């Protein structure tokens, strides 16, 4: 893990912002307010997955060639 701190992106909410070291660079995880279904987001350089988790969700963002699901599975097991 590179860092774990309150999220500065959404300071009005109680969110966690984690940065993990992936095999090809950093992966960012942001725990946010809840959504009902899992969905993905894409940009030119990045991909992301929004995953419902209890009373919130995880937002995982990484370079577009990353396997973000390895982090989803690892974090669900904890």
ZADO-1210 file (C-alpha; in nm, 4 decimals, padded with zeros to 6 digits):
<atoms>
<atom x="00.0000" y="00.0000" z="00.0000" code="UNK" pos="1"/>
<atom x="00.1346" y="00.3410" z="-00.0969" code="UNK" pos="2"/>
<atom x="-00.1016" y="00.5532" z="00.1119" code="UNK" pos="3"/>
<atom x="-00.4291" y="00.5576" z="00.3061" code="UNK" pos="4"/>
<atom x="-00.5957" y="00.8844" z="00.4084" code="UNK" pos="5"/>
<atom x="-00.9258" y="01.0718" z="00.4091" code="UNK" pos="6"/>
<atom x="-01.0297" y="01.1502" z="00.0527" code="UNK" pos="7"/>
<atom x="-00.9453" y="01.5064" z="-00.0523" code="UNK" pos="8"/>
<atom x="-01.1461" y="01.4701" z="-00.3742" code="UNK" pos="9"/>
<atom x="-01.4796" y="01.4551" z="-00.1866" code="UNK" pos="10"/>
<atom x="-01.4037" y="01.6312" z="00.1446" code="UNK" pos="11"/>
<atom x="-01.7707" y="01.6933" z="00.2352" code="UNK" pos="12"/>
<atom x="-01.8205" y="01.3180" z="00.2792" code="UNK" pos="13"/>
<atom x="-01.6448" y="01.0659" z="00.5003" code="UNK" pos="14"/>
<atom x="-01.4496" y="00.8827" z="00.2302" code="UNK" pos="15"/>
<atom x="-01.1300" y="00.6818" z="00.2342" code="UNK" pos="16"/>
<atom x="-00.8708" y="00.7262" z="-00.0396" code="UNK" pos="17"/>
<atom x="-00.6248" y="00.4360" z="-00.0736" code="UNK" pos="18"/>
<atom x="-00.3402" y="00.3996" z="-00.3195" code="UNK" pos="19"/>
<atom x="-00.2035" y="00.0492" z="-00.3814" code="UNK" pos="20"/>
<atom x="00.0990" y="-00.0561" z="-00.5819" code="UNK" pos="21"/>
<atom x="-00.0050" y="-00.2595" z="-00.8862" code="UNK" pos="22"/>
<atom x="00.2267" y="-00.4642" z="-01.1039" code="UNK" pos="23"/>
<atom x="00.2520" y="-00.1731" z="-01.3520" code="UNK" pos="24"/>
<atom x="00.1981" y="00.1324" z="-01.1306" code="UNK" pos="25"/>
<atom x="-00.0440" y="00.2736" z="-00.8781" code="UNK" pos="26"/>
<atom x="-00.4108" y="00.1812" z="-00.8390" code="UNK" pos="27"/>
<atom x="-00.6368" y="00.4286" z="-00.6567" code="UNK" pos="28"/>
<atom x="-00.9338" y="00.3158" z="-00.4468" code="UNK" pos="29"/>
<atom x="-01.1939" y="00.5617" z="-00.3154" code="UNK" pos="30"/>
<atom x="-01.4765" y="00.4516" z="-00.0840" code="UNK" pos="31"/>
<atom x="-01.7841" y="00.6688" z="-00.1542" code="UNK" pos="32"/>
<atom x="-02.1622" y="00.6892" z="-00.1036" code="UNK" pos="33"/>
<atom x="-02.3606" y="00.3810" z="-00.2113" code="UNK" pos="34"/>
<atom x="-02.4704" y="00.2798" z="-00.5608" code="UNK" pos="35"/>
<atom x="-02.7019" y="-00.0107" z="-00.6435" code="UNK" pos="36"/>
<atom x="-02.5043" y="-00.1886" z="-00.9174" code="UNK" pos="37"/>
<atom x="-02.1422" y="-00.2315" z="-01.0216" code="UNK" pos="38"/>
<atom x="-02.0355" y="-00.0390" z="-01.3298" code="UNK" pos="39"/>
<atom x="-01.7186" y="00.0666" z="-01.5087" code="UNK" pos="40"/>
<atom x="-01.5843" y="00.3994" z="-01.6295" code="UNK" pos="41"/>
<atom x="-01.3284" y="00.4674" z="-01.9019" code="UNK" pos="42"/>
<atom x="-01.1114" y="00.7539" z="-02.0170" code="UNK" pos="43"/>
<atom x="-00.8297" y="00.7730" z="-02.2704" code="UNK" pos="44"/>
<atom x="-00.5649" y="00.6647" z="-02.0189" code="UNK" pos="45"/>
<atom x="-00.7613" y="00.5260" z="-01.7221" code="UNK" pos="46"/>
<atom x="-01.0305" y="00.2724" z="-01.6397" code="UNK" pos="47"/>
<atom x="-01.2356" y="00.2456" z="-01.3256" code="UNK" pos="48"/>
<atom x="-01.4839" y="00.0200" z="-01.1512" code="UNK" pos="49"/>
<atom x="-01.7502" y="00.1352" z="-00.9055" code="UNK" pos="50"/>
<atom x="-01.8388" y="-00.1556" z="-00.6756" code="UNK" pos="51"/>
<atom x="-02.1272" y="-00.1547" z="-00.4211" code="UNK" pos="52"/>
<atom x="-01.9951" y="-00.2466" z="-00.0745" code="UNK" pos="53"/>
<atom x="-02.2382" y="-00.2431" z="00.2182" code="UNK" pos="54"/>
<atom x="-02.3311" y="00.1166" z="00.2997" code="UNK" pos="55"/>
<atom x="-02.0955" y="00.2624" z="00.0396" code="UNK" pos="56"/>
<atom x="-01.8969" y="00.1656" z="-00.2677" code="UNK" pos="57"/>
<atom x="-01.5413" y="00.1353" z="-00.3807" code="UNK" pos="58"/>
<atom x="-01.4135" y="00.3289" z="-00.6781" code="UNK" pos="59"/>
<atom x="-01.1035" y="00.1659" z="-00.8246" code="UNK" pos="60"/>
<atom x="-00.9091" y="00.3609" z="-01.0876" code="UNK" pos="61"/>
<atom x="-00.5951" y="00.2553" z="-01.2723" code="UNK" pos="62"/>
<atom x="-00.4133" y="00.2624" z="-01.6040" code="UNK" pos="63"/>
<atom x="-00.6314" y="00.1105" z="-01.8762" code="UNK" pos="64"/>
<atom x="-00.4192" y="-00.2054" z="-01.9043" code="UNK" pos="65"/>
<atom x="-00.4613" y="-00.2942" z="-01.5340" code="UNK" pos="66"/>
<atom x="-00.6640" y="-00.5852" z="-01.4000" code="UNK" pos="67"/>
<atom x="-00.8627" y="-00.3975" z="-01.1363" code="UNK" pos="68"/>
<atom x="-01.0715" y="-00.7035" z="-01.0510" code="UNK" pos="69"/>
<atom x="-00.7752" y="-00.8588" z="-00.8687" code="UNK" pos="70"/>
<atom x="-00.8100" y="-00.5734" z="-00.6168" code="UNK" pos="71"/>
<atom x="-01.1898" y="-00.6086" z="-00.5995" code="UNK" pos="72"/>
<atom x="-01.1570" y="-00.9758" z="-00.5080" code="UNK" pos="73"/>
<atom x="-00.8778" y="-00.9110" z="-00.2559" code="UNK" pos="74"/>
<atom x="-01.0682" y="-00.6318" z="-00.0801" code="UNK" pos="75"/>
<atom x="-01.3963" y="-00.8251" z="-00.0699" code="UNK" pos="76"/>
<atom x="-01.2177" y="-01.1060" z="00.1142" code="UNK" pos="77"/>
<atom x="-01.1153" y="-00.8673" z="00.3932" code="UNK" pos="78"/>
</atoms>
